[in-house]
Amino acid sequence: MSNRINKPMLSSEQLVKKMRDEKGITFKYTSEDAAEIYLTNVNNYLRTAAYRSNYQKIVKGKNAGCYVNLDFAYLQELSTLDMHFRFLISQMCSDIEHDLKVQIIRDVETDADEDGYSIVKDFLDSNTKVVNKLNSMIMSPFTGDLLNKYFSVQTDSNAVKGKKERKIVSYDDCPIWVLCEFLTFGDIIRLYDFYYQNIESARISLSVLNLVRSLRNAAAHNNCILANLRHKASYPPRELNDAIINMQDISKSQRIKKLSCRPMLEFAALLYMYEKIVTDKVKHHRIQSLRKLFFERFVEKKGVFVNNDLIKSNYEFACKLINGFFPKQYL
């Protein structure tokens, strides 16, 4: 049966009734009228209801399919916490992106085998998709002038589209410190991996970098990161696993179990990379914000989750990761 038939558009009033009558969601702490207003003006049903995956369902009997001990207010609180979490993740990824650029430029400038230009040509020769992205930036008021200054740009007529197009035909006169201004977070990671592929001592593995990229993209696209904390088939890269093995507060079974959860795995990768890459001054300020979020805001309404072992155990694991990667000097 199609979604059009099986899941027709419903009003906020109808959605509240569906949650109450079909899903077993209660409205003890938020009235049904207030929930209708919330779903209309604050957050839609799809995003709000996404967090119900963190709650168990009744399996048998007349109430089969209904959620156990789930109130609408719990979904609201999870949605709010996730919003704060995404905002901080975006800031931390921005810090990482900045310091990755600084590190790459610094190391290229001090590399006796590099002139700052050959690395750009070699990288773009190997990454045509990056060149295509640069082509799309030629007409931008924020990047166009710089691109035209450092790249050879040619104008051609596109008979199919009936318009002129500009594209890069040569990039051998662009230095690394200019290229970094155009690259996305994902492309900075590609450049990082490309340059350090033969310098193991200075390199974070691509598998860890891509976990951080995935989390950054989720935050940037406003995805519900904490919507499903159930254990999946995720496995930590050896580099990340080895770093967490040394944390005394985390047992082997807890490490294996919690890192199989994709959001926890990506969060662990973020903390690991942040500790490795970001400068101390910025790190100190941001980790204070991270601690305030987890140890103050997250527990403001801890009674909401007192009966949910899944949420509590993941929260406790996240706190252990924070303390493990950023000990007392960041208090």
C-alpha positions in Angstrom: 0.0 0.0 0.0 1.3 3.4 -0.9 2.2 6.1 1.6 -0.4 8.4 -0.1 -3.1 5.9 1.0 -1.5 4.5 4.2 -0.2 7.8 5.6 -2.6 10.6 4.5 -1.9 14.2 5.6 -3.5 14.8 9.0 -4.2 18.0 11.0 -2.4 18.6 14.3 -5.6 17.6 16.1 -5.8 14.3 14.2 -2.1 13.6 14.9 -2.6 14.2 18.6 -5.5 11.7 18.6 -3.5 9.2 16.6 -0.6 9.4 19.1 -3.0 9.0 22.0 -5.3 6.3 20.6 -3.0 4.3 18.4 0.5 4.9 19.8 -0.3 5.0 23.5 1.5 8.3 24.0 0.2 10.2 27.0 -0.4 13.9 27.6 0.1 14.2 31.3 2.6 17.1 31.3 1.6 18.8 28.0 -2.1 19.1 27.3 -3.5 17.9 24.0 -4.4 21.5 23.1 -0.8 22.6 23.8 0.5 19.7 21.8 -1.6 20.7 18.8 -0.2 24.3 19.0 3.3 22.9 19.3 2.9 20.6 16.2 1.5 23.5 14.2 3.8 26.4 15.2 7.0 24.9 16.8 7.9 21.5 15.4 6.3 19.2 12.9 5.1 15.7 13.7 7.8 13.8 11.8 10.6 15.5 13.7 8.9 15.4 17.1 7.8 11.8 16.8 11.2 10.6 15.5 12.4 10.3 19.1 9.8 7.7 20.0 12.3 5.1 18.6 14.1 5.4 21.9 11.1 3.9 23.7 9.9 0.3 23.8 6.7 -0.9 22.4 4.2 -3.4 23.9 4.6 -6.6 21.9 1.5 -8.6 22.7 -2.1 -8.1 23.8 -4.7 -5.5 22.9 -2.2 -2.6 23.3 0.4 -4.2 21.0 2.2 -1.5 19.1 1.7 1.2 21.8 4.7 2.8 23.5 5.7 2.1 27.1 5.8 5.1 29.4 6.1 7.7 26.7 4.6 11.1 27.2 4.5 13.9 24.6 6.6 16.1 26.9 9.4 13.5 26.7 9.5 13.9 22.9 9.5 17.7 23.3 12.5 17.5 25.7 14.5 15.2 23.5 13.8 17.5 20.5 15.1 20.5 22.5 18.2 18.7 23.7 18.9 17.5 20.2 18.7 21.1 18.9 21.3 22.3 21.5 23.5 19.2 20.6 23.4 20.0 16.9 24.3 23.6 17.4 27.3 22.7 19.5 28.4 20.0 17.1 28.3 22.6 14.3 30.6 24.9 16.3 33.0 22.1 17.1 33.2 21.0 13.5 33.8 24.6 12.4 36.7 24.7 14.9 38.1 21.5 13.4 37.7 22.7 9.8 39.6 25.9 10.6 42.5 24.2 12.4 42.7 21.5 9.7 43.3 24.3 7.1 45.9 26.0 9.4 47.7 22.7 9.9 47.8 21.8 6.2 49.0 25.2 5.1 51.6 25.3 7.9 53.0 21.9 7.0 53.1 22.5 3.3 54.9 25.8 3.9 57.6 24.0 5.9 57.8 21.1 3.6 61.1 21.2 1.6 59.5 19.2 -1.2 56.6 21.5 -1.7 56.2 25.0 -3.2 52.6 25.5 -2.2 51.4 25.1 -5.8 52.3 21.6 -6.9 50.2 20.1 -4.1 47.1 21.9 -5.5 47.6 20.6 -9.0 48.2 17.1 -7.8 45.2 17.1 -5.5 42.8 18.6 -8.1 44.1 16.2 -10.8 43.0 13.4 -8.6 39.7 15.0 -7.6 37.7 16.1 -10.6 34.5 16.4 -8.4 36.2 19.1 -6.4 37.0 21.0 -9.7 33.3 20.7 -10.6 32.4 22.3 -7.3 34.8 25.1 -7.9 33.2 25.7 -11.3 29.9 26.3 -9.6 31.5 29.0 -7.4 32.9 31.1 -10.3 29.9 33.4 -10.4 29.5 33.7 -6.7 29.9 37.3 -5.4 31.9 35.9 -2.4 34.3 33.6 -4.3 34.2 34.7 -8.0 36.9 37.4 -7.8 39.4 35.1 -6.0 38.7 32.2 -8.3 39.2 34.3 -11.4 42.5 35.6 -10.0 44.1 32.3 -9.2 42.5 29.9 -11.8 42.4 30.0 -15.6 38.7 30.4 -16.4 37.2 29.9 -19.9 33.8 31.0 -21.1 32.0 28.6 -23.5 28.5 28.5 -25.0 26.2 25.7 -24.0 23.9 25.0 -26.9 21.7 22.7 -24.9 21.1 25.1 -22.1 21.2 28.1 -24.4 23.6 30.1 -22.3 27.2 30.8 -21.7 29.1 28.8 -19.0 32.4 29.5 -17.3 34.7 26.7 -16.2 38.2 26.2 -14.9 40.6 25.0 -17.5 43.8 25.3 -15.5 44.7 25.3 -11.8 48.5 25.1 -11.8 48.9 28.8 -10.6 46.8 28.5 -7.4 48.6 28.1 -4.0 47.4 25.9 -1.2 46.5 28.8 1.0 44.0 30.1 -1.6 42.5 26.7 -2.4 41.6 26.1 1.2 39.3 29.1 1.1 37.1 27.3 -1.4 36.9 23.8 -0.1 34.0 22.3 1.8 34.5 20.4 5.1 34.4 17.2 3.2 36.9 18.4 0.6 39.2 19.7 3.3 39.2 16.1 4.7 40.1 14.8 1.3 42.9 17.3 1.0 44.1 16.3 4.5 44.1 12.6 3.7 45.8 13.3 0.3 48.7 15.3 1.8 49.3 13.2 4.9 48.8 9.8 3.3 52.6 9.1 3.5 53.1 10.9 6.8 51.6 8.4 9.3 52.9 10.2 12.4 50.8 13.3 11.6 47.7 11.7 10.2 44.3 10.9 11.6 42.8 8.0 9.6 40.3 8.6 6.9 37.8 6.3 8.6 37.8 8.6 11.7 37.6 11.8 9.6 34.6 10.5 7.7 32.8 9.7 10.9 33.2 13.4 11.9 32.2 14.5 8.4 29.0 12.4 8.7 28.1 13.9 12.1 28.9 17.4 10.8 26.6 16.9 7.8 23.8 15.7 10.0 24.1 18.8 12.2 24.4 21.1 9.2 21.3 19.6 7.6 19.4 19.8 10.9 18.8 16.0 11.1 17.5 14.5 14.3 20.8 13.0 15.6 19.4 11.6 18.8 16.3 10.1 17.3 17.5 6.5 17.5 20.0 5.4 20.2 19.4 1.7 19.8 22.4 -0.5 19.0 23.2 -1.1 15.4 26.0 -2.8 13.5 28.6 0.0 13.7 32.2 -0.7 14.4 34.9 1.8 15.6 38.0 2.3 13.5 41.0 0.8 15.3 42.6 4.2 16.0 39.5 5.4 17.8 38.9 2.1 19.6 42.5 2.2 20.9 42.0 5.7 22.3 38.9 4.6 24.2 40.4 1.3 25.5 42.6 3.4 27.8 39.7 5.1 29.5 39.3 3.4 32.9 35.7 4.3 33.5 34.6 2.5 30.3 34.4 -1.3 30.4 35.0 -3.5 27.4 31.4 -4.5 27.1 30.2 -1.0 27.4 32.7 0.2 24.8 31.7 -2.5 22.3 27.9 -2.0 22.9 27.7 1.7 22.8 30.1 2.2 19.9 27.8 0.0 17.9 25.3 2.9 18.1 26.1 5.2 15.2 25.4 8.5 16.9 27.6 7.5 19.8 30.4 6.3 17.5 30.3 9.6 15.5 30.3 11.6 18.7 33.3 9.7 20.0 35.1 10.4 16.7 34.3 14.1 17.0 35.7 14.3 20.6 38.8 12.3 19.5 39.5 14.5 16.5 38.7 17.7 18.4 41.3 16.8 21.1 43.9 16.1 18.4 43.4 19.0 16.0 42.0 22.1 17.8 44.3 24.6 19.5 44.2 24.8 23.3 42.6 28.3 23.7 39.6 27.5 21.5 39.4 24.0 22.9 39.2 25.2 26.5 36.3 27.6 25.6 34.3 25.0 23.6 34.8 22.1 26.0 33.4 24.3 28.8 30.3 24.8 26.6 30.2 21.1 26.0 30.3 20.3 29.7 27.7 22.9 30.5 25.4 21.3 27.9 25.9 17.7 29.2 26.3 18.2 32.9 23.8 21.1 33.4 21.2 21.5 30.6 20.9 17.8 29.8 20.0 17.0 33.4 17.6 19.9 34.0 14.7 17.6 33.4 16.4 14.3 34.2 13.2 13.0 35.7 11.8 12.8 32.2 14.2 9.9 31.4 14.4 8.2 34.8 12.6 5.1 33.5 14.4 4.9 30.1 17.6 2.8 30.5 18.5 3.3 26.8 18.7 7.1 27.0 20.3 7.0 30.5 23.0 4.5 29.5 23.9 6.4 26.3 24.0 9.7 28.3 26.3 8.2 30.9 28.6 6.8 28.1 28.8 10.2 26.4 29.7 11.8 29.7 32.5 9.2 30.2 33.8 10.0 26.7 33.9 13.7 27.5 35.7 13.1 30.8 38.1 10.7 29.1 39.1 12.9 26.2 39.0 16.2 28.2 39.9 15.7 31.9 40.2 18.1 34.8 42.2 20.8 33.0 39.1 21.7 31.0 36.8 22.2 34.1 
